[in-house]
Amino acid sequence: MPERLLVLVAGGDPRLAEAVRRCVAPCRRPVAVQWLRDGALALARLGGGDVDALLIDPASEGIGDLLEVLRAACPRDRTIVVSESQSESQDWSAELRQVVETRPRQPDSPGAPRRGPKRIGFLGAKGGVGTTTVALNAASALARTHATLLVELGSGNDTLKLHVRTTARSLSPPGAALNCLWSVKDISRLRVALAQDLVDSDKVCGELEAAGESEYLVLDLGSTLTPAVIGALPGIDALGVVVDLEMLSAECARRVLSTLGQPDLCPRGSIGMVVVNRASLACPFSVDEMQRLVGVPVLGTIPSAGDLCSSAQKARRPVVAFDAESLAAQSLVQVAFSLAELA
């Protein structure tokens, strides 16, 4: 499969990002588009490398002051600044397609080592938004067709063991960062690393990647930036920030993303939101409003399903296995594969 290219859109709004996706869709090579409204976060993402083209909307709030810094962070021939008139007429589209089509291919080296598992992380904007539930169900969905490891890195009450029925465990050698991995009942391709079994949480991800036994490494990062989470963030290929559909959660998400704008914290891959909708029907706050306020794309919305989630938890089974036909399960599967596509 041809190497995938990445176009980073700094500033603007979701409509600009969607226009970029339509622009690059006909290209011969696969192209991913990442939209980050915050200039500092976009700058940190550029510092992580692997950005093939940069599209900047200087009229956006928070972009103008960083315009020259952003331009200096990406080669001139791969940077496109969209003027207000261009944003309407899309005069930038031909220039962007030329940049994408003329990017040199990276030849495959026959002796090059196989790439390790793709890292997908879930970080709660605040406590109680359902980060562990989303991470477990995303890992379970991926495990239908791929070998998947789920690692509980977040601090708190070590709740993962309350959500899943583990069976046999495989012990690690002495001195390893993890005491053991657990198999999961009825999900043969999924294994989990519980917080209670972590010996050195700073090293566990590296050891699991080096073992080469999985295609996806799903990280439950909790809602606190502990040293273990801080160490794991830069290596994440796709990050889902889990939020409730309400104003407080939106503000917490903005603060989290502002913190992630630091160069040593920014994930190397894409960032999006997973919205858990537990709001009342009368709540005037919409998903579009959440996306506008936080400034990263919404990857999926999980509908309200309190009774279903409670029943699944009592059975210690993921929702995607407990009731695969439910709307909540299908939404969780969509989130999993949206992030897998970005990773």
Secondary structure, DSSP 4 states (H G I P E B T S, - for coil): -PPPEEEEEESS-HHHHHHHHHHHTTSSS-EEEEEE--HHHHHHHHHT----EEEE-TTSTTTGGGHHHHHHHS-GGGEEEPPHHHHHH-THHHHHHHHHHTSPP-PPPTTPPPP-PEEEEEEESSTTS-HHHHHHHHHHHHTTTS-EEEEE-S-SS-THHHHS-EEEEEEPPTT-SBSEEEEETTEEEEEEE-GGGBS-TTTHHHHHHHHT--SEEEEE-TTS--HHHHHHGGG-SEEEEEEESSHHHHHHHHHHHHHHTSTTTS-SSEEEEEEE----TT----HHHHHHHH-S-EEEEEPP-HHHHHHHHHTT--HHHH-TTSHHHHHHHHHHHHHHHH-
